[in-house]
Amino acid sequence: MFGDALEEHKIMLLGWAEGAALVSSNDSKDVSPGAFFNTTDGFNLNQAALMACSGRACPPFSFGPGAAVHNRIGPFPGPKSDKVTVDFNVTAIYGEDVQFLKTLGIDGNTRFDRNDGLKFGLTQAYLEFYLPVLEGTSVMVGSFQTPLENEIGYAFTPPNWFATHTYAFQHGPAKHVGVLVESRVVNSPTFGLLGVEAGIVKGWNNWTNEKGDPSFIGALRWRSVDMNTWIDLEGIYGNGDEDFGPGPGRGGSPYFASSSTGKYLGRLSTYLVVTQTLSTKLSVAFEGTYGQQMPGDVKFVPFAITEKAKWYGANVSARYALAPTVFLNARGEWFNDEKGAHALWNTARGDVFGATANVEWQLSPDVRVRGEVRYDDHTGAGRLFDNNTKNQQAVGLANIFFLF
């Protein structure tokens, strides 16, 4: 349609679609919150998406390796570019995952939204500026998916090894609106690469924060000289007072805290992610997380936070290449939500242990299928699964993903 014009200007139009057929041990169709993002038995249209982007704001290496730094991912080896660039990204998604990717105040209910969970959202819309400052600096301005957690929300970059997601991912933000700056500050042939990330955003999945207080987000990202070891320390801190939406999956944070006196209800969420490439066939990843929410004094729903709430856990995953296009992935997770603070837990609290495994077959660079099984066990007050009636859940699913 456009000849060579798009490639000449480093502009990309791309899309993807992902769906999963799921069965579980539940009596009802509800599989929340353990099969996150998938919510029900049967077929889930996870995402049907379109992205328009240019240059650095496209998936990494779409137009060759980016010099120095790629925002939200970290520093890269190579010379620093002295050329200032301005790029953009606009991403729209339709599907069941979008209920967890809504931004309060931007992604209101649309005529495309369906009662069965299918939603439409403009999940990203930002400008990205590259500046030849320090060893290379990237500045993002707009609405973007979070840089926190081991799974930042992209469907394919970095590649998510699993079709279901962790409780660590569930208990963190998905979206932000604001400014995010990342600089490569060290590029040493002996120390490796160090990137520093800092930003100011309007909280969690939020544009119309009731109190108007900003949240502060940041990260340190170290890469070994051979790029086989990545270490990321990430965090976000801000006021959690009345930053929730009208309900889970409608934008805003999943933590319902409110102060009748306007007290600052600080919320902290932190992540430590270590990934290691052990060989051409084997990679492993560790993620630890800790978060807390200061209490409000209004008990307006059963899961409103009126005592100091903490959540924390760890997960370890591994990816092994059985063949050039066939991969075996396995993950173990422990997570504790002490007070049942997350709205989707619906007052259930305590420890949950999860084990996940799948086989992934890449039929082509643009098509992959996965067969995945998962088992979760909850110990503590209340019951976590099957509409809060059970403490164990087994899930099996077949997942297919197309990139075009």
C-alpha positions in Angstrom: 0.0 0.0 0.0 2.8 2.4 0.9 5.7 1.2 -1.1 9.0 1.7 0.6 7.9 4.9 2.4 7.3 3.2 5.8 10.6 1.4 5.9 12.5 4.4 4.7 11.1 6.4 7.7 11.4 3.4 10.1 7.6 3.2 10.5 6.0 -0.1 11.2 2.4 -1.3 11.1 1.9 -4.6 12.8 -0.6 -6.7 14.7 -1.1 -9.8 16.7 -3.8 -12.1 17.9 -3.8 -14.5 20.8 -6.4 -16.9 22.0 -6.6 -19.8 24.5 -8.9 -22.8 25.0 -9.0 -23.5 28.7 -10.4 -26.2 31.0 -10.1 -26.3 34.8 -11.0 -28.3 37.8 -13.6 -25.8 38.9 -17.4 -26.5 39.1 -18.0 -23.0 37.7 -16.4 -21.3 34.7 -14.6 -18.8 36.8 -10.8 -19.4 37.0 -9.9 -16.0 38.6 -7.5 -15.1 40.0 -5.2 -18.0 39.4 -5.1 -18.2 35.5 -4.4 -14.5 35.1 -5.2 -13.0 32.5 -7.5 -15.9 31.4 -10.7 -15.6 33.5 -13.1 -18.4 32.3 -13.3 -21.9 31.1 -13.8 -22.3 27.4 -12.3 -20.1 24.7 -10.7 -16.8 25.6 -9.9 -14.2 22.9 -7.0 -12.8 24.8 -5.9 -10.1 22.4 -6.4 -8.8 18.9 -4.1 -5.9 18.5 -2.8 -3.3 16.1 0.3 -1.2 16.6 1.7 1.8 14.7 5.2 2.8 15.7 8.4 4.3 14.5 12.1 3.7 15.2 12.9 3.2 18.9 9.3 3.0 19.9 8.9 -0.2 17.9 9.6 -3.7 19.4 13.4 -3.9 19.9 15.6 -4.6 16.9 12.7 -4.1 14.4 15.0 -1.7 12.6 18.3 -3.1 13.8 19.8 -2.7 17.3 19.0 0.6 19.0 22.1 2.5 20.1 22.8 2.7 23.8 19.4 2.2 25.4 15.9 0.9 24.9 13.4 2.4 27.3 11.8 0.0 29.8 14.2 -2.8 28.7 17.6 -1.4 29.5 21.1 -0.5 28.2 22.6 -2.2 25.2 26.2 -2.4 24.0 27.5 -0.3 21.1 28.4 3.3 20.4 26.3 6.2 21.5 24.4 7.9 18.7 24.8 11.6 18.6 21.5 12.1 16.6 18.4 13.3 18.3 15.3 11.3 17.2 11.6 11.5 17.9 9.5 8.4 17.6 5.9 7.3 18.5 3.9 4.3 19.5 0.1 3.9 19.3 -1.3 0.4 20.3 -5.0 -0.6 20.4 -6.1 -4.0 21.7 -9.5 -5.8 21.7 -10.0 -8.9 23.9 -10.4 -10.2 27.4 -7.0 -9.1 28.5 -7.9 -5.5 28.0 -10.1 -5.4 31.2 -6.7 -5.5 33.0 -5.1 -3.0 30.7 -7.6 -0.2 31.1 -6.5 3.3 32.1 -9.0 5.2 34.3 -9.9 8.4 32.6 -8.7 7.3 29.1 -10.2 3.9 28.4 -13.8 4.4 29.4 -16.5 2.0 28.3 -16.9 2.0 24.6 -19.5 0.6 22.2 -17.0 -2.2 21.5 -17.0 -3.5 25.1 -19.1 -6.6 25.7 -20.5 -8.0 29.0 -18.6 -11.3 28.5 -15.3 -9.6 29.2 -14.3 -8.5 25.7 -13.1 -4.9 25.9 -11.4 -2.3 23.7 -8.6 -0.1 24.9 -5.9 2.2 23.6 -3.2 0.6 25.7 -0.3 2.8 24.5 0.0 6.2 23.0 3.4 7.9 23.6 6.3 9.8 22.1 9.8 8.7 22.6 12.8 11.1 22.3 16.4 9.9 22.1 19.0 12.4 23.3 22.8 12.1 23.2 23.0 12.7 26.9 25.3 10.7 29.2 25.9 7.4 27.4 22.5 7.7 25.6 19.1 8.7 27.0 15.5 7.9 26.1 12.5 10.0 27.2 9.0 8.6 27.0 6.0 11.0 27.3 2.4 9.7 27.2 0.5 6.5 28.1 2.6 3.3 28.2 2.6 -0.1 29.7 4.6 -0.5 32.9 8.4 -1.1 33.0 8.0 -3.0 36.2 7.8 -6.8 36.7 9.3 -9.6 34.7 6.4 -9.5 32.2 5.8 -5.9 31.1 2.8 -6.6 28.9 4.2 -6.9 25.5 2.9 -10.0 23.7 6.2 -10.7 22.1 9.0 -8.5 23.4 10.4 -9.6 25.7 8.8 -13.0 24.9 6.6 -14.2 27.7 7.4 -17.8 28.3 3.9 -18.6 29.7 0.3 -18.1 28.7 -0.8 -17.5 32.3 0.8 -14.9 34.5 2.2 -14.7 38.0 0.7 -13.3 41.2 3.6 -10.9 41.2 2.5 -9.6 37.9 -1.1 -9.5 39.1 -0.3 -7.4 42.2 1.6 -4.8 40.2 0.5 -2.0 37.9 -0.1 -2.6 34.2 -0.2 1.0 32.8 1.0 4.5 33.5 0.5 8.0 32.1 3.4 10.4 32.6 7.1 10.7 31.8 9.8 8.0 31.9 13.5 8.7 31.4 16.2 6.0 31.0 19.9 6.7 30.6 22.8 4.4 30.0 25.3 5.7 32.5 28.0 3.1 32.3 29.4 1.3 29.3 32.5 -0.5 30.5 34.3 -3.4 28.9 35.0 -4.8 32.4 32.0 -3.8 34.5 29.3 -4.1 31.8 26.4 -1.8 31.3 24.3 0.2 33.8 21.1 1.9 33.1 19.2 4.3 35.4 15.4 4.8 34.9 13.3 7.4 36.6 9.8 8.9 36.0 6.7 10.7 37.3 3.4 9.1 36.5 -0.3 9.4 37.5 -0.3 6.3 39.6 -1.5 2.8 38.6 -3.6 2.4 35.5 -4.8 5.9 36.1 -5.2 9.3 34.5 -7.9 10.8 36.7 -6.3 10.1 40.1 -8.8 11.5 42.7 -6.1 13.2 44.8 -4.0 14.3 41.9 -0.7 13.1 43.6 2.1 11.8 41.3 3.8 8.5 41.7 7.5 8.1 41.4 8.9 5.2 39.4 12.5 4.1 38.9 14.9 1.3 38.2 18.5 0.2 38.1 19.3 -2.1 35.2 22.7 -3.9 35.0 23.9 -6.1 32.0 27.0 -8.2 32.0 29.6 -7.6 29.3 28.4 -10.7 27.4 24.8 -9.7 27.9 24.1 -13.2 29.5 23.2 -11.8 32.9 20.5 -9.1 33.5 19.7 -7.7 36.9 16.8 -5.3 37.4 15.8 -3.5 40.6 12.5 -1.7 40.1 10.0 0.2 42.2 7.1 2.7 42.3 5.8 4.8 45.2 2.8 7.1 45.5 -0.5 7.9 47.2 -2.9 5.0 47.1 -5.8 7.0 48.5 -8.9 6.6 46.2 -6.8 5.8 43.1 -9.1 2.8 42.3 -11.6 2.5 39.6 -15.3 1.6 39.8 -14.4 -2.1 40.0 -11.7 -4.6 39.2 -10.7 -4.6 35.5 -12.0 -1.1 34.8 -8.9 1.0 35.3 -7.3 2.3 38.4 -5.4 0.3 41.0 -6.7 -3.0 42.4 -6.2 -1.7 46.0 -9.2 0.0 47.6 -8.0 2.4 50.3 -9.7 5.6 51.3 -9.1 8.3 54.0 -11.9 10.4 55.3 -9.3 13.1 56.4 -7.2 13.2 53.2 -4.3 11.4 54.8 -1.5 10.4 52.4 -1.8 6.6 52.0 1.6 5.6 50.7 1.9 2.6 48.4 5.2 0.9 47.6 5.8 -1.9 45.1 9.2 -3.3 44.3 10.7 -6.0 42.1 14.1 -7.7 41.8 14.5 -9.6 38.5 17.5 -11.7 37.6 17.8 -13.5 34.3 20.6 -15.7 33.2 21.4 -17.3 29.9 23.3 -20.5 30.9 23.8 -21.9 27.4 22.4 -21.7 23.9 19.6 -24.0 25.1 18.9 -23.0 28.7 17.8 -19.7 30.3 16.5 -19.1 33.9 14.8 -16.2 35.6 14.2 -15.3 39.2 11.7 -12.6 40.4 11.2 -11.4 43.9 8.6 -8.8 44.9 7.5 -6.8 47.9 4.6 -4.3 48.2 2.7 -2.5 50.9 -0.3 -0.2 51.2 -0.9 2.1 54.1 -4.4 1.8 55.5 -7.4 4.1 55.1 -10.2 4.5 57.6 -13.3 3.9 55.4 -14.6 0.3 55.1 -16.8 0.9 52.1 -16.4 -2.6 50.6 -15.4 -5.9 52.3 -11.9 -5.8 50.8 -11.2 -2.1 51.6 -7.8 -1.7 53.2 -8.1 -0.4 56.8 -5.0 -2.2 58.2 -1.5 -1.9 56.8 -1.4 -4.4 53.9 1.7 -6.3 52.6 2.2 -8.7 49.7 5.4 -10.4 48.7 6.7 -13.5 47.0 9.1 -15.1 44.6 9.0 -17.1 41.4 11.7 -19.1 39.4 11.3 -20.1 35.8 13.4 -21.9 33.2 13.3 -22.2 29.4 15.0 -25.1 27.6 15.2 -25.6 23.8 14.3 -29.2 23.0 14.9 -28.3 19.3 15.4 -25.0 17.4 11.7 -24.4 17.3 10.5 -26.3 20.4 10.8 -25.1 23.9 10.0 -26.5 27.4 9.1 -23.9 30.0 8.6 -24.5 33.7 7.8 -22.1 36.6 7.3 -22.4 40.4 5.9 -19.5 42.5 5.1 -18.7 46.1 3.2 -15.6 46.9 1.6 -14.1 50.1 -1.1 -11.5 50.3 -1.3 -11.0 54.1 -4.6 -9.1 54.2 -6.2 -10.1 50.9 -5.5 -6.6 49.8 -5.9 -7.2 46.0 -9.5 -6.7 44.9 -9.6 -9.9 42.8 -8.7 -11.9 46.0 -12.0 -10.8 47.4 -10.8 -10.9 51.1 -9.1 -14.3 50.8 -5.6 -14.0 52.2 -2.5 -16.0 53.0 -0.1 -18.1 50.9 -0.5 -19.5 47.4 1.9 -21.9 45.7 1.8 -22.4 42.0 3.5 -24.7 39.4 3.3 -24.1 35.7 4.7 -26.0 32.7 4.2 -25.8 29.0 5.6 -26.9 25.6 5.9 -24.2 23.0 6.2 -24.9 19.3 7.2 -22.0 17.0 5.7 -23.1 13.7 7.3 -20.0 12.1 8.7 -16.7 13.4 5.2 -15.4 13.4 3.1 -18.3 14.7 3.5 -20.2 18.0 1.3 -22.6 19.9 1.6 -23.7 23.5 0.1 -26.4 25.6 0.2 -25.4 29.2 -0.8 -26.9 32.6 -1.0 -25.1 35.9 -1.8 -26.0 39.5 -2.3 -23.6 42.4 -2.8 -24.3 46.1 -4.0 -21.7 48.6 -3.4 -21.8 52.4 -5.0 -19.2 54.6 -8.2 -17.4 55.6 -11.0 -17.6 53.1 -10.9 -19.5 49.8 -9.3 -18.1 46.6 -10.6 -20.1 43.7 -13.9 -21.0 42.0 -15.8 -18.0 43.2 -14.2 -18.2 46.6 -15.3 -21.8 47.3 -12.1 -23.8 46.8 -8.4 -23.6 47.8 -7.0 -25.7 44.9 -7.2 -25.2 41.2 -5.8 -27.1 38.1 -5.9 -25.5 34.7 -5.0 -26.8 31.3 -5.0 -24.7 28.1 -4.0 -24.6 24.5 -2.7 -21.2 23.4 -2.1 -19.9 19.9 -0.4 -16.6 18.9 -0.1 -14.9 15.5 2.1 -12.0 14.6 1.5 -10.1 11.4 
